[in-house]
Amino acid sequence: MKRNKGFRINNFMWPAAVFGVLAVAAIWINIDALTSGPLPSLSGQAAPNQPWAMNLSAQNQTGQAANVQTGNVPPPRTALQVQDAFSQVVAAARPSVVAITRTAGAQTAAPGAANGMMYLAPYSDGQNPVGSGIIVDRRGYILTTFQTVGKAKLVRVTLFSGTRSEYDADVVAVDPKTDLGLLKIRSNEVFPAAILANSDMIKVGDIVFAIGSPFGFSRTVTMGIVSSSRRQITINGIRYPDMIQTDAAINEGNDGGPLVNIKGEVIGINMATFMPDNHFSGIGFAIPISDAINFIDANI
């Protein structure tokens, strides 16, 4: 049998041709990868300095890039809602709060400081003492404390709703035992009256606001909670069985000002504080407004 000498040459030629094609393709792919830059990572982070990379980054961070650049991160929506709610409460209650000025000669009994418990007194910087009050009737009736008006028959009332306005007001009635006083503005105008709540419904932990003129700073607002709804205290031998205790800051000049709930309703009249060794302790007391209703009704 004759051997075909060309057969072996033909068998080596085809594999060599295929191998050459594959080698050329591999070299071409590597050259293209080197010239086009790295591929995007699996994590979704884009390679820098590439147009498509910047577009992808912008899409993944929509609404965040501007805040990161400026350093301003928007607060949670719930925080804004809480802030707006607080602002609305204060805006509803403040127009009814007044500053009350009496002559320096119309003094009250000593506030007393037995064991640190004392009445809130009007603030005086050497001139006429200034306390607080709340309008409870649109005809111009104002509820305050006996410590605020003392033995005065006529006081000066300052309103801050809209523009600052001052009026003379008659002291209609006082009750030293409950430390309440009622005034009537000498005017036939219609005044912004506060809404009175049912203070029997308050609970420990309720958010409250104290509004008044501490140290002469009119319409100052402080915030706290109800620390106790039925606190018994004694001042100068007079027992008060069901006071509202709060940690909202109240000081001289807050006397007669309102304690307001989260709805903007008056739940109490600020009238006492606990100051051991004359140091502020963050413990204040308000007369429940439900206890003052009979006093108001009996004198209007």
C-alpha positions as CSV (number, residue, x, y, z in Angstrom):
1,M,0.0,0.0,0.0
2,K,1.4,3.4,-1.0
3,R,1.8,6.1,1.7
4,N,0.3,9.5,0.9
5,K,3.1,11.9,1.8
6,G,0.9,15.0,1.5
7,F,-1.7,13.7,4.0
8,R,0.4,14.6,7.1
9,I,1.1,18.1,5.8
10,N,-2.6,18.8,5.3
11,N,-3.4,17.6,8.9
12,F,-1.0,20.2,10.4
13,M,-2.1,23.1,8.2
14,W,-5.7,23.4,9.5
15,P,-5.0,23.4,13.2
16,A,-2.3,26.0,12.7
17,A,-4.7,28.2,10.8
18,V,-7.4,27.9,13.5
19,F,-4.8,28.7,16.3
20,G,-3.7,31.7,14.4
21,V,-7.2,33.1,14.1
22,L,-7.8,32.6,17.9
23,A,-4.6,34.3,18.8
24,V,-5.3,37.3,16.6
25,A,-8.8,37.7,18.2
26,A,-7.4,37.5,21.8
27,I,-4.9,40.2,21.0
28,W,-7.5,42.4,19.5
29,I,-9.8,42.1,22.6
30,N,-7.0,42.9,25.0
31,I,-6.0,46.0,23.0
32,D,-9.6,47.2,22.9
33,A,-10.0,46.8,26.7
34,L,-6.8,48.7,27.4
35,T,-7.8,51.6,25.3
36,S,-11.5,51.9,26.4
37,G,-10.9,51.9,30.2
38,P,-12.1,49.7,33.1
39,L,-15.6,48.2,33.0
40,P,-18.2,49.3,35.6
41,S,-18.0,47.3,38.9
42,L,-20.7,44.9,40.0
43,S,-21.4,47.1,43.0
44,G,-22.9,49.7,40.7
45,Q,-20.2,52.3,41.4
46,A,-19.1,54.0,38.2
47,A,-15.6,54.5,37.0
48,P,-14.4,58.1,37.3
49,N,-14.0,60.4,34.4
50,Q,-16.5,58.6,32.2
51,P,-19.6,60.4,30.9
52,W,-21.8,57.3,31.3
53,A,-20.3,56.9,34.8
54,M,-21.3,60.4,35.9
55,N,-24.8,59.9,34.5
56,L,-25.2,56.7,36.4
57,S,-24.0,58.3,39.6
58,A,-26.4,61.2,39.2
59,Q,-29.3,58.8,38.7
60,N,-28.4,56.8,41.8
61,Q,-28.1,59.9,44.0
62,T,-31.0,62.0,42.7
63,G,-32.0,64.6,45.3
64,Q,-28.8,64.0,47.4
65,A,-26.0,65.6,45.5
66,A,-27.0,69.2,46.2
67,N,-27.5,68.5,49.9
68,V,-24.1,66.8,50.2
69,Q,-22.4,69.7,48.5
70,T,-24.1,72.4,50.7
71,G,-24.1,70.3,53.9
72,N,-27.9,70.8,54.3
73,V,-29.7,67.6,55.0
74,P,-33.5,68.0,55.2
75,P,-35.0,67.1,58.6
76,P,-37.5,64.2,58.8
77,R,-41.0,65.2,57.8
78,T,-42.3,64.2,61.3
79,A,-39.9,66.7,62.9
80,L,-41.2,69.5,60.7
81,Q,-44.8,68.6,61.6
82,V,-44.0,68.6,65.3
83,Q,-42.3,72.0,65.0
84,D,-45.3,73.5,63.1
85,A,-47.7,72.1,65.6
86,F,-45.8,73.8,68.5
87,S,-45.7,77.1,66.6
88,Q,-49.5,76.9,66.0
89,V,-50.2,76.3,69.7
90,V,-48.1,79.2,70.8
91,A,-49.5,81.5,68.1
92,A,-53.1,80.6,69.2
93,A,-52.5,81.3,72.9
94,R,-50.1,84.3,73.0
95,P,-52.5,87.0,71.8
96,S,-54.6,86.4,75.0
97,V,-51.6,86.8,77.4
98,V,-51.1,90.2,78.9
99,A,-48.6,92.0,81.1
100,I,-50.0,93.6,84.3
101,T,-48.3,96.5,85.9
102,R,-49.3,97.8,89.3
103,T,-47.9,100.7,91.4
104,A,-45.1,99.8,93.7
105,G,-47.1,100.9,96.8
106,A,-49.8,98.2,96.3
107,Q,-47.9,95.4,97.9
108,T,-49.0,91.9,98.8
109,A,-48.1,89.8,101.7
110,A,-44.6,88.3,101.7
111,P,-44.4,85.5,99.1
112,G,-43.0,83.2,101.8
113,A,-40.2,80.7,101.4
114,A,-40.9,78.0,104.0
115,N,-38.9,75.0,102.9
116,G,-38.3,76.7,99.5
117,M,-42.0,76.8,98.6
118,M,-43.1,80.3,97.6
119,Y,-45.6,82.2,95.6
120,L,-44.6,83.6,92.3
121,A,-44.3,87.4,92.6
122,P,-44.3,90.2,90.0
123,Y,-40.9,91.1,88.7
124,S,-39.6,94.5,89.7
125,D,-36.4,96.2,88.5
126,G,-36.8,99.1,91.0
127,Q,-39.8,100.4,89.2
128,N,-43.4,99.2,89.1
129,P,-43.8,95.4,89.5
130,V,-44.8,93.5,86.3
131,G,-46.8,90.2,86.3
132,S,-48.9,88.3,83.9
133,G,-52.5,87.5,83.1
134,I,-54.8,85.8,80.6
135,I,-57.9,87.2,78.9
136,V,-60.8,84.8,79.7
137,D,-63.7,86.8,78.3
138,R,-63.9,88.8,75.1
139,R,-65.4,91.8,77.0
140,G,-62.0,92.3,78.6
141,Y,-62.0,90.2,81.7
142,I,-58.5,89.0,82.8
143,L,-57.7,86.2,85.2
144,T,-54.5,86.5,87.2
145,T,-53.2,85.8,90.7
146,F,-53.7,87.8,93.9
147,Q,-49.9,88.1,94.2
148,T,-49.9,90.0,90.9
149,V,-52.4,92.7,91.9
150,G,-52.1,92.7,95.6
151,K,-54.3,95.4,97.2
152,A,-54.4,97.6,94.1
153,K,-57.8,98.8,92.8
154,L,-56.5,99.9,89.4
155,V,-53.7,98.4,87.3
156,R,-52.2,98.9,83.9
157,V,-52.6,96.1,81.3
158,T,-50.5,95.7,78.2
159,L,-51.7,93.7,75.2
160,F,-49.4,92.5,72.4
161,S,-51.9,91.2,69.8
162,G,-51.2,93.0,66.6
163,T,-49.7,96.2,68.0
164,R,-48.8,97.0,71.6
165,S,-51.7,98.5,73.4
166,E,-52.1,99.7,77.0
167,Y,-55.3,100.0,79.0
168,D,-56.4,100.7,82.6
169,A,-58.1,97.8,84.2
170,D,-60.2,97.6,87.4
171,V,-59.5,94.9,90.0
172,V,-63.0,93.3,90.1
173,A,-62.3,90.6,92.7
174,V,-59.5,88.9,94.6
175,D,-59.3,85.7,96.7
176,P,-56.1,85.4,98.7
177,K,-57.0,81.9,99.8
178,T,-57.0,80.6,96.2
179,D,-54.5,83.3,95.1
180,L,-56.8,84.4,92.3
181,G,-57.6,87.8,90.9
182,L,-60.0,89.1,88.2
183,L,-59.6,92.3,86.2
184,K,-61.8,94.2,83.8
185,I,-60.3,96.4,81.1
186,R,-61.8,99.8,80.9
187,S,-62.8,99.5,77.3
188,N,-65.8,98.4,75.2
189,E,-63.6,96.7,72.6
190,V,-63.6,93.0,71.8
191,F,-60.5,91.3,73.0
192,P,-58.9,87.9,72.1
193,A,-60.1,85.5,74.8
194,A,-58.3,82.2,75.5
195,I,-60.0,78.8,75.4
196,L,-60.3,77.2,78.8
197,A,-59.8,73.5,79.0
198,N,-61.1,70.9,81.4
199,S,-58.0,70.5,83.7
200,D,-59.4,67.4,85.3
201,M,-58.5,65.6,82.0
202,I,-54.8,66.3,82.1
203,K,-52.3,63.4,82.6
204,V,-48.8,63.2,83.8
205,G,-46.5,63.5,80.8
206,D,-48.7,65.9,78.9
207,I,-46.8,68.6,77.0
208,V,-47.4,72.1,78.4
209,F,-46.3,75.7,77.7
210,A,-45.9,78.5,80.2
211,I,-46.4,82.0,78.9
212,G,-45.8,85.2,80.7
213,S,-43.4,88.0,81.5
214,P,-40.6,86.5,83.6
215,F,-38.1,89.1,84.7
216,G,-40.0,91.6,82.6
217,F,-39.5,89.7,79.3
218,S,-43.1,89.9,77.9
219,R,-44.8,86.9,76.3
220,T,-41.9,84.6,77.0
221,V,-42.7,80.9,76.2
222,T,-41.2,77.9,78.0
223,M,-42.1,74.3,77.4
224,G,-42.2,71.2,79.7
225,I,-44.5,68.5,80.8
226,V,-47.0,67.9,83.5
227,S,-45.0,66.3,86.3
228,S,-48.0,65.8,88.6
229,S,-51.6,66.5,88.2
230,R,-52.7,66.5,91.9
231,R,-49.8,67.8,93.9
232,Q,-50.6,69.1,97.4
233,I,-48.5,72.0,98.6
234,T,-48.7,74.5,101.5
235,I,-47.5,78.1,101.4
236,N,-47.7,80.4,104.4
237,G,-50.1,78.0,106.1
238,I,-52.5,77.8,103.2
239,R,-53.0,74.4,101.8
240,Y,-53.5,73.8,98.0
241,P,-54.7,70.2,97.5
242,D,-54.6,69.6,93.8
243,M,-52.0,71.8,92.0
244,I,-50.5,71.1,88.6
245,Q,-46.8,70.5,88.9
246,T,-44.7,71.2,85.8
247,D,-41.0,71.4,84.9
248,A,-41.7,74.3,82.4
249,A,-39.6,77.2,83.6
250,I,-41.6,79.8,85.5
251,N,-40.0,82.7,87.4
252,E,-40.9,86.1,88.9
253,G,-43.2,87.8,86.4
254,N,-44.8,84.5,85.3
255,D,-47.3,84.9,88.1
256,G,-50.9,84.9,86.8
257,G,-49.8,83.7,83.3
258,P,-51.3,80.7,81.7
259,L,-50.2,77.1,81.5
260,V,-51.3,75.9,78.1
261,N,-51.8,72.4,76.7
262,I,-50.9,71.0,73.3
263,K,-54.2,72.2,71.9
264,G,-53.5,75.8,72.9
265,E,-56.1,75.7,75.7
266,V,-55.5,77.1,79.2
267,I,-55.2,74.3,81.8
268,G,-53.8,76.3,84.7
269,I,-52.7,79.7,86.1
270,N,-49.0,79.8,87.2
271,M,-48.7,80.8,90.8
272,A,-45.9,79.1,92.8
273,T,-42.4,77.6,92.6
274,F,-40.1,75.5,94.7
275,M,-36.7,77.2,95.2
276,P,-34.6,75.7,97.9
277,D,-32.0,78.1,99.1
278,N,-33.4,80.5,96.4
279,H,-32.0,78.4,93.6
280,F,-34.1,77.6,90.6
281,S,-35.1,73.9,90.7
282,G,-37.4,73.5,87.6
283,I,-40.4,72.8,89.8
284,G,-43.4,75.1,89.3
285,F,-47.1,74.9,90.2
286,A,-50.3,76.1,88.5
287,I,-53.8,76.5,89.8
288,P,-56.0,74.1,87.8
289,I,-58.3,76.2,85.6
290,S,-61.3,74.0,86.6
291,D,-60.8,75.3,90.2
292,A,-60.9,78.9,88.9
293,I,-64.1,78.5,86.9
294,N,-66.4,79.1,89.9
295,F,-64.3,82.2,90.8
296,I,-64.7,83.6,87.3
297,D,-68.4,82.8,87.0
298,A,-69.1,84.4,90.4
299,N,-67.5,87.7,89.5
300,I,-68.5,88.2,85.9
